[in-house]
Amino acid sequence: MIAAWGEPADSNDTPEGDVLVYRKSPFQAVEVLVGKNGLVSTIKITLAAPIEYKKLSEQLSLDRIDPVTISDAADRSVGLAFPERGVMFMFTTSQPITPVDEDKSNAPTTVSHVVIQQLDSHVFALRAEKRLHGPYAQNIAD
């Protein structure tokens, strides 16, 4: 990593490995988690400005992949995962939060972070769980 991108602007030691922080244009920051085995396991990109998730998914050629919504414990949308690519969009948190029984059309739709990691079977299973009433062929494949 360091040979390819040079010395990081900052670094932190965590139980999972070293987090190397780079300042790469046009992004605000790029954090790279290098595991104890010396391999990159996760890349977290902080965008310079939030972008609408549909536009970003088109730019990254993810618009043909069926995403799954990632929710917090209160069932609020906090992100969107694209299981086939190991990509997750994290929504901005400055958006207004709607109560559970109200219309969720005001849910955050702008992305502040993009996370890239290894493919994870749990995300495929989550997508199937969230769509128990079909499409059944996709659920079985997941």
Stockholm file with secondary structure:
# STOCKHOLM 1.0

chainA/1-142         MIAAWGEPADSNDTPEGDVLVYRKSPFQAVEVLVGKNGLVSTIKITLAAPIEYKKLSEQLSLDRIDPVTISDAADRSVGLAFPERGVMFMFTTSQPITPVDEDKSNAPTTVSHVVIQQLDSHVFALRAEKRLHGPYAQNIAD
#=GR chainA/1-142 SS CHHHHCSCSEEEEETTEEEEEECCTTSSEEEEEEETTSCEEEEEEEEEEEEEHHHHHHHTTCTTSCCEEEECTTSCEEEEEETTTTEEEEECSCSCCCCTTSCGGGSCCEEEEEEEECCCHHHHHHHHHHTTTSCHHHHHHC
#=GC SS_cons         CHHHHCSCSEEEEETTEEEEEECCTTSSEEEEEEETTSCEEEEEEEEEEEEEHHHHHHHTTCTTSCCEEEECTTSCEEEEEETTTTEEEEECSCSCCCCTTSCGGGSCCEEEEEEEECCCHHHHHHHHHHTTTSCHHHHHHC
//
